Amino acid sequence: MVNAFNFLEKLVSFPSVSRSGNRMLIDWVFDLLKEHGIDATLYPNPSGDRASLFASIGGGGPGGLVLSGHTDVVPVDGQDWTSDPFVLRETNDLLFGRGTADMKGFVACALEAFINAKDQLSAPVHLALSYDEEIGCVGVRPMLDDLKKRGLRPDWVLVGEPTSMKMATGHKGKVAGQATCCGFPTHSALAPQGLNAIHMAADFLGDIRDLQSELEKEGHRDPAYDIPYSTLHAGLIRGGTALNIVPQNCVLDFEIRNVASDNPDQILGRLIDAARRQETNLRDKFPQAAITIDILNDYPGLETSSDAPELAKLKALAAGVGGTDGADPMKVAFGTEGGLFCDTFDVPVAVCGPGSMDQGHKPDEFIARAQMEACRSMLARLLG
């Protein structure tokens, strides 16, 4: 039976953590669509343990709507779950399980609406499911490159990340960087004769914090965001081998999340300049001093006009099921593949889906049954 709740139960049962791959899940979706007479194309990664999927229904032509979602989830390691995170459990109309909110709830609703609409459409509708979104929108990129080469240009895109069924038209861009600091090792009893790479990383961290303070006080602002300015953040630092050795190497991972009016390349350039200054100050005494900055991943922000005519129907439907009063669409703090769709096809992109990111990435993640019902209703009318 075509039912979003049955689909959600099956989707949650696949432990599609980004590091482990999503191939079992995506093969199940491929077979499900085939059972209903819908052909799909898979985009596997080189090792074949994960894949994206793209399918189309409705009339011919390059336009139409894309329903986009990711199928990977974050790990459950170290989290205190009260039940098996990969077995859907319902209590008091709340559906618990890893990925229920982020974002298998939407994927389940999209599959139901997509299958039900396959014989009712005059305009095309497309389904795009990707892998490794949680680690930087990795899996959607090869799929988008191929679709562009094939001449697809949708009219607009709906990304179903959890927004409590409220419509969003923007999110910040992100750059994930890594600074590798190289010093000069020696015995800790002779510490001043060495160059401590951890100390170098600490000084570079100070540059990150100084730039963050400057952006907070003087940078561009967008009041639609909870944090209305661009942010910098250091998330990981690792270095050294033993307490009695001045460390030769230290690695610091950092990120930039920028509002649309800030250029992330310019922010990154400020950090690169700070690294070069530190090298210059150290190399008279330590010629081997170096700070290398590599980009691990990045994706563009999303900035869609709320007045885009393609979004009018979604805006009206979201205002109904999302409990809004027709106010301007919001912007979300988290990133999505929406910016990549916009950059690839130059079309309007909206973010709207069931559940709340407040429940995402946490133990006992859940989505309310009412949110699923609201999404089912919205998609049925959107595709009807």
N, C-alpha and C positions, 0 to 999 in steps of 0.2 A: 504494500500500500504506500502511496506517495504521501508521506507525512513528515513534517519537519522534526517533530519530537522523536520519531523513530530514527531519522537520519542523525540527529544530535547524539543519541545513545551510541550509534555505531561509530560516529566520528570521534567521540571521546575515547572509545575503546582502543583507538590507535595511539600509542605513545609517541607521537610525532614531534618529539623534542628536536630542536634545530640541529643539535650535534649528532643526532641519530638518524636523521632522514625521515622523509614522509612517503616513501615509495609504496608501502602497503596501503596507506590511506588513498593515495592518488590513483592507484590501480583499482581500488574498490569504486571510486567515483567514476573512473573510465568505464568500468563494466556496468555500473548502474545506468549511466547515460546510454550505453549501447543497448541495454535491455529495453529502453524506451525509444529506440530508433534515432538516437542523437549521436552523431560522430564527433569525436574529440581528437585533438592533436596534443601529444605529450612532448615536453621539452626537458629531457633528462639531463642531469649534470654528467660530467665525464665518467664518474665512477658508477653511475646508474642507481645510486641508493636514494635519490630524490629526484623529483620532477615537478614542473609546472604543467598546467592543463589549460587549453583554450578550446571552447566549443561555441557554435553559433546556431541559432534558430531564426525562423521568420523569413521575411522577404530578402531578395538579393540586394546587392549594393554594398558599398563600403561603410555606410553610416551606422546609425543605431546607438543603443545604450550598452555599455559594458558594466556588468556586475563584477566587482573585483574583491577578492579576499585572500588571505594567506592561511595556510594549513599547518604551519609549524607552531609549536608552543614553547614556552620557557620551561626550564627544568623544575623538578619538585624536590631536588636534593636539599636536605637540611630543613625542609619545611614541615611543620607539625600538622599534618592532615588528620582529620578524625575518621576518614574512610579512604578507600582506594581511590586515588585521584583519576584513575583511568577506567572507573566504573561509574556511570551516571547514577546519581542518587537524588531523589526528590523528597524534600521536607518542607511542609507549609508553603507549597507552590514556589519553592526555590529549587533550582536544578544545579547540583553541585558536581564539579569535575574540572580537571585541568583543561583550559581552553573554552569553557562554556561561554565566558564573556569575551575573551580575546582569542580567536573570534569565530569559533566553530558554531556558535549560535546563529550568526548571520549566514555562514556557509550552508547550514542546514536549511534555513529559510530560503536562501537563494536557489538551492537545488530543488526544493519543492515548487517554487514559483516558476523556475526555468522549465522543468518537466511539464508542469500543468499548462504552460503557455505555448508549447511547441507547435500546436496546430491552430493557434488562434491569432497569429501575428501577421501583419502586412509589412512591418518594418523589422529589421534585424535586431536581435538582442544577443549579446555575447556574455559568456561566463569565463572569467580568468581567475584561476586559482594558482597561487605561487608558493614556493618553498623559501625557507631561510629569511623571511621578512624580519624576524626578531633580531637578527644579527646584521641588519643594514640593508634590507630590501634587495637581497642578493639574487634570488631566483627569478624575479620578475623581469630582469634586464635582458637576458637572452631572448625571452619570449617577445618582449616589446620590439627588440631589434628585428626579429624575423617578421613580425606582423607589419611593421613599417615597410620592410622590403616587399611584402606581398601586397601593399597598397591599401591596407586597412586604415581608415580614418573615421573613428566613431564620432557621433555627434556630441556625446558627453559620457562621463564615467561616474559611477557610484561606488565608492569604497566603503565597505560595511563595517568599519571599526566601531567599537562600542561608544555611542554618544548619548545613550538613553533616548534614542530615537529623535534627537534634535539634530537639525541640519547644521553642518559646519562647512566653511569654505576656505579655511586656511590652517596651516601649521608651519612651524619654523623649519628651516633647513638644518642639516647636521653635518659636521665634519668630525670624524674620529681620527685622532692623531697619536703618534707614539714618538717620544723623545728618548733617544739612547745616548746616555752620557758616558764618556770614556775618560778615565783619569789615569793615575799612576800608582800601582800598588806598592806597599812596603809594610814592614812590621808595625803594629800599632804603637809600639814603644817609640817609634821614630815617626809618628804620624805627620809632623810638619814637613817631613821630607817627601811625603807622598801627596798625591792629589786625590781627594776623596770623591768618588763619583756620586755617592749618595748626597754629599754636600752640594755638588753641582746641580743635582736634580732638585734639591731643596731650594736653591737660588732660582732655578727656572720655575719652580712652583710659585715662588714669590712673584715672579713676573706675570704668571697667569692670574694670580689673585689681584695684583695691581691693575691689570687690564680689565678684569671683571669689575673692580670698583669704579674704574673710569667709565665703563659702559653703563653701569647702573646709575651713575650720577649725570653723565653727559651724553650718553648714546641715544640713538633714535628709539622712539617708543611707539608701541601699538597697544592701546588700552583694551583691545579685544582679548588679549592674552592674560592669564592669571599672573604670569611674570612678564611685564610689558616690554622688556628690553632683551637684548641678546645676552646669552650667558656662556661662561666658561666653567669647566669642571674637571678636576683630576680624579680619576676613578681607581687607578691601580698604580702601585709603585713597588718595584722589586729590585734588590741589588745586594751585593755582598755575599761572602761565603763563610766567614767566621769573624767573631768579635775582635780577634787579635790581628786581623789583616785589614789594612786600609783598602776599601773596595775599589777595584778597577772599573767596574761597569755597574750602571743602574739604569733601569728602564721605567719611564713614566708614561702612562696612557692618559690622554686627555680628550675632551670633546668641546666643540663649539656648537651652540644652537642659536641661529641668527634669525632675527625678524627680517622681513622682506627688504626693508630700507637699509639694512647693513649688508655689506659685501663680505662674505665669509673669507674670501681670498685676502682681503685687506686685513682682516682680524688675524688670520694665520700669518700673514706677512709681518705683522707687528711682533708675533712670537718668534718668528725666524730671525728677525733683527735682534731681538733680545738674546737669543742663543749665540748669534755671531759676536755680539758685544762681550758676552761672557768668555767665549773662546779667545778673543783678542786680548782680554785682560789677563788670561792665564798663560798664554803661549810663550811669553818671554822666559818664564821659569819652567813650564811644562809644554814642550812643543807638541806632545801627543794629545793635548786636550782637545776634545771634540764633542759636539752635541749634534747628532743627526736626527732630523725630524722626517718621519715617514707618515703618509696618509694610509690608514687602515681601511677606511670606508667613508663614503659620503653620499648624501642624497639631497636633492633640492627641496626648498620649502614649497608650500602651496599657497597661492594667492589668487582665488577665483572671485570675480565680481558676483556679488549676491543678486545683481540684476540681470545676469545672463539668462536669456529667454529659455534656454534648454532646461534650466533648473526650476522653472515656474511651477510645474506640476509637482515635483518633489517637495518644493518649499511649502505648497499648500497641504500636501499629504502629511509631511513631517509636523507641520503646525497642528494638525488634527491629532495624530497618534502620539506625538511627543509632548503634548500638553502645553505648547507654547502659544503665545498670543499674536503670532505674526511678526514678532520683533526680528531685527536683523539677525542673520545666521551668526553663530559663534565661531571661534577658532579654538583648536584643541592643542594641548601642550605636547602631545606625543606625535611622532612622525608616522608617515604612511607612504605607500607606493604612489600616492596621488600626484606628487610633484613630478615623478618620473613619467607618468601618463601624460601630464600636462606638457612637459618638455618635449616628449616624443611626438605628440599629435597636435599640440596647440589647441586643446579643446577644454571646455569647462569641466571641472572635477568637484564633486561634493563628497563629504564624508558623513555618513548617517547609518547607524546600526543599533541593534539591541544590546542592552546591558550597559554597564558602566566600567570604565577603566579603573575606578576605585576598587573594584573586585579583582582586576587582572593582576597576574604575577604573584598572587598571594596564596597562602594555604587556604583550603576550603573555598576556592574560587567558585562563584555561582552566577547564574543569570535567572531573573524572575520569569516565571511562566507568562506573566502579563506582557513582559517585554518581547518575548518570542511571538505572542499573539499579535502584538502591535506591528511587528515587522512583517509577519505573514500577511496581515491585512494591507499594509502599505505596498508591499511588492506585488500582491495580486492585483491591486488597482493600478499600480504603475505599469505593469505589463499587460493589463486588460484592455 
